[in-house]
Amino acid sequence: MSNLADLNIHGNQETGVSKISVDPTSKIICVSSIGLNTKSIVDAHFAHLKTVVDNERRTHGIARVLLDLQGALVNPPEVASQIRTLSEAVYRPGDRVAVINLTTLLKLQAKRVAFPHHRIFEDERQAMEWLTAP
Protein backbone atom coordinates (compact mmCIF):
# COMPACT_ATOMS: atom_id res chain seq x y z
CA MET A 1 0.00 0.00 0.00
CA SER A 2 1.43 3.37 -0.94
CA ASN A 3 1.88 6.13 1.61
CA LEU A 4 -0.12 8.45 -0.63
CA ALA A 5 -3.20 6.31 -0.22
CA ASP A 6 -3.00 5.57 3.47
CA LEU A 7 -4.51 8.23 5.69
CA ASN A 8 -6.09 8.05 9.08
CA ILE A 9 -7.88 11.06 10.47
CA HIS A 10 -7.88 10.24 14.14
CA GLY A 11 -10.70 11.11 16.47
CA ASN A 12 -13.29 9.32 18.53
CA GLN A 13 -16.97 8.40 18.26
CA GLU A 14 -17.91 12.04 18.82
CA THR A 15 -15.56 13.48 16.20
CA GLY A 16 -15.29 10.62 13.71
CA VAL A 17 -12.53 8.55 12.21
CA SER A 18 -11.85 8.13 8.50
CA LYS A 19 -9.44 5.85 6.63
CA ILE A 20 -8.48 5.77 2.95
CA SER A 21 -6.36 3.02 1.39
CA VAL A 22 -5.88 1.40 -2.02
CA ASP A 23 -6.02 -2.38 -2.33
CA PRO A 24 -2.78 -3.26 -4.15
CA THR A 25 -4.35 -6.18 -6.04
CA SER A 26 -7.76 -4.89 -7.13
CA LYS A 27 -6.75 -1.18 -7.19
CA ILE A 28 -10.01 -0.40 -5.42
CA ILE A 29 -9.93 2.60 -3.12
CA CYS A 30 -11.21 1.47 0.28
CA VAL A 31 -12.76 4.16 2.44
CA SER A 32 -14.18 3.68 5.91
CA SER A 33 -15.87 6.08 8.27
CA ILE A 34 -16.74 5.62 11.93
CA GLY A 35 -18.51 8.02 14.24
CA LEU A 36 -19.84 11.48 13.61
CA ASN A 37 -18.32 13.60 10.86
CA THR A 38 -17.53 17.24 11.44
CA LYS A 39 -16.95 19.84 8.75
CA SER A 40 -13.19 19.84 9.44
CA ILE A 41 -12.96 16.03 9.22
CA VAL A 42 -14.95 16.06 5.97
CA ASP A 43 -12.69 18.77 4.50
CA ALA A 44 -9.52 16.85 5.37
CA HIS A 45 -11.00 13.54 4.21
CA PHE A 46 -12.11 14.85 0.81
CA ALA A 47 -8.87 16.76 0.20
CA HIS A 48 -6.94 13.51 0.54
CA LEU A 49 -9.59 11.43 -1.22
CA LYS A 50 -9.44 13.73 -4.26
CA THR A 51 -5.67 13.17 -4.51
CA VAL A 52 -6.08 9.39 -4.30
CA VAL A 53 -9.02 9.30 -6.75
CA ASP A 54 -7.23 11.54 -9.26
CA ASN A 55 -4.14 9.32 -9.06
CA GLU A 56 -6.16 6.12 -9.61
CA ARG A 57 -8.09 7.71 -12.48
CA ARG A 58 -4.83 8.77 -14.17
CA THR A 59 -3.38 5.28 -13.73
CA HIS A 60 -6.45 3.12 -14.45
CA GLY A 61 -8.88 5.35 -16.36
CA ILE A 62 -11.57 5.30 -13.66
CA ALA A 63 -11.74 5.34 -9.90
CA ARG A 64 -13.43 2.47 -8.09
CA VAL A 65 -14.30 3.10 -4.45
CA LEU A 66 -15.65 0.82 -1.73
CA LEU A 67 -17.18 3.04 0.95
CA ASP A 68 -17.79 1.15 4.20
CA LEU A 69 -19.99 3.05 6.62
CA GLN A 70 -20.19 0.44 9.36
CA GLY A 71 -20.05 2.42 12.56
CA ALA A 72 -20.76 5.76 10.88
CA LEU A 73 -23.42 8.00 12.38
CA VAL A 74 -26.02 10.06 10.55
CA ASN A 75 -24.49 13.40 9.60
CA PRO A 76 -25.96 16.76 10.58
CA PRO A 77 -27.69 18.39 7.56
CA GLU A 78 -24.90 20.92 6.97
CA VAL A 79 -22.28 18.13 6.93
CA ALA A 80 -24.41 15.98 4.59
CA SER A 81 -24.68 18.96 2.23
CA GLN A 82 -20.92 19.47 2.41
CA ILE A 83 -20.35 15.78 1.58
CA ARG A 84 -22.59 16.08 -1.49
CA THR A 85 -20.76 19.19 -2.71
CA LEU A 86 -17.31 17.67 -2.18
CA SER A 87 -18.36 14.33 -3.73
CA GLU A 88 -19.42 16.22 -6.83
CA ALA A 89 -15.93 17.76 -7.01
CA VAL A 90 -14.14 14.40 -6.58
CA TYR A 91 -16.05 11.90 -8.73
CA ARG A 92 -16.49 11.92 -12.51
CA PRO A 93 -18.73 10.02 -14.94
CA GLY A 94 -17.40 6.48 -15.24
CA ASP A 95 -16.18 6.31 -11.64
CA ARG A 96 -17.89 3.72 -9.43
CA VAL A 97 -18.63 4.14 -5.73
CA ALA A 98 -20.12 1.17 -3.88
CA VAL A 99 -21.54 1.97 -0.45
CA ILE A 100 -21.95 -0.81 2.14
CA ASN A 101 -22.93 -1.35 5.79
CA LEU A 102 -25.56 1.35 6.07
CA THR A 103 -28.11 1.65 8.82
CA THR A 104 -31.65 2.48 7.75
CA LEU A 105 -31.17 6.18 8.52
CA LEU A 106 -27.82 6.29 6.72
CA LYS A 107 -29.44 4.70 3.65
CA LEU A 108 -31.97 7.52 3.53
CA GLN A 109 -29.22 10.13 3.87
CA ALA A 110 -26.99 8.36 1.33
CA LYS A 111 -29.77 8.39 -1.27
CA ARG A 112 -29.98 12.18 -0.94
CA VAL A 113 -26.20 12.56 -1.27
CA ALA A 114 -25.57 9.94 -3.99
CA PHE A 115 -24.84 10.51 -7.67
CA PRO A 116 -25.48 8.13 -10.60
CA HIS A 117 -22.08 6.46 -10.08
CA HIS A 118 -22.94 5.62 -6.45
CA ARG A 119 -24.69 2.34 -5.64
CA ILE A 120 -25.82 1.05 -2.27
CA PHE A 121 -25.27 -2.67 -1.57
CA GLU A 122 -26.42 -4.98 1.17
CA ASP A 123 -23.18 -6.96 1.19
CA GLU A 124 -19.55 -6.50 0.25
CA ARG A 125 -19.49 -9.41 -2.22
CA GLN A 126 -22.14 -7.78 -4.44
CA ALA A 127 -20.38 -4.44 -4.16
CA MET A 128 -17.05 -5.96 -5.23
CA GLU A 129 -18.66 -7.72 -8.20
CA TRP A 130 -20.07 -4.39 -9.41
CA LEU A 131 -16.79 -2.54 -8.79
CA THR A 132 -14.70 -5.10 -10.69
CA ALA A 133 -17.13 -5.66 -13.58
CA PRO A 134 -15.94 -4.35 -16.97
N, C-alpha and C positions, 0 to 999 in steps of 0.2 A: 504494500500500500504506500502510495507516495505521500510525502509530508504535505504537499499542496492540498490533498484531498482528505486530510485527517484533522478535524477541528472539533474540539469540545468547548462549548460555552458552559462553564460551570455555574451552578446555582443550586437551588433546592426546590422542593415542591411548590413553594410560594412564588419563586422567580423563574423557574423553568430550566431545563437542561436540553441542549440540542447537540446532535452529533452528525457529521457528514463524513462519509468515506466512500471510496470506489472499490468495488469488488474487482480484484486483479484478473480474474478469469472471465467473468461475464461482462465486465466494464459497465455494470449498472451502478449508478450513484445511489448509495443507501443513506437515507436520512431518517433520523429518529428524533422524537420530541417527547419530553416528559414534563409534566407540571404545567404551570400557568405561564404563558408568554407575556412578556412586557414589550413595549415599543422598542426599548434599547436592545433586548435580546433578538427581536425580529429584525431590526436593522443590521446587527452584526451577523446574524445567521444568513440573511439574504445577500449581504455583501460577499461573503465567502462562497455561498452557493452559486452566485452568478459566475464567479471565477472558475469554479469546478465545472459547471454546466457549459460555459463557453469553451473550456479546454476539451471536454469530451466531445462537444459538437464539432470543433475543429478537427479532432483526431478521427472521429467515427461517423461524422455526418449528422447524427442526431444525438440528443441526450435522452437516456432512459433512467428514470428515477423511481426507486421504491421508497415510498414515504410511510413509515411505520409510526402510527400515533397511539400505540399502546401506552397508557399512562399519561397521555396528554389530557389537559382540561379544556373545557369550552372557553374560547377567547372572549374577552370583552368586545363589544361591537367596534370600538375604534381600532383595536388590534386586528380583528377579522378584516376590516376594511383595508388596513395597512398591508396585510398578507395578500389580499387580492391585488392591490396595486403593484406590490413588489413581484408577485408571481407573474403578472402581465409583462413586467420588464425583463424577467429572467427567461421564460419559456417562449419558444417559437413554434409555428406550425411544423408538424412532423415529430416533435419531441413527444415522449410518452411519460406520464406520471401515474403510477399505480399507488393508490392509497389503501392501506390495510389497518386493521385493528381499531376500528372506530366504535365508540359508544353510540347509542341512538342519537343523543344530542349533537355529538360531533358530526355524525352523518348529515344531519340537517344543516349544520353550519358549513360543512365541506361542500355541499351541493350549491350553496350560495356563493362560495369562493371559487369553485372549480371552473375550468375552461374546457373546451372540447378535447384537449389532449390529456385531461385528467379522467381517470376511471376509478371507481370505488369497488373494492373486492372484499369478499367475505374471508378468503384465505390466501395465504402467501403463494401457494402452488399455482392457483389461477392467475394471480398477479404476475408471477414470473413467466408463465406461459405467454401472456399478452405482451410483456416487456420484451421477450426474446423472439417473438414471432417476426417473420420478415415483413 
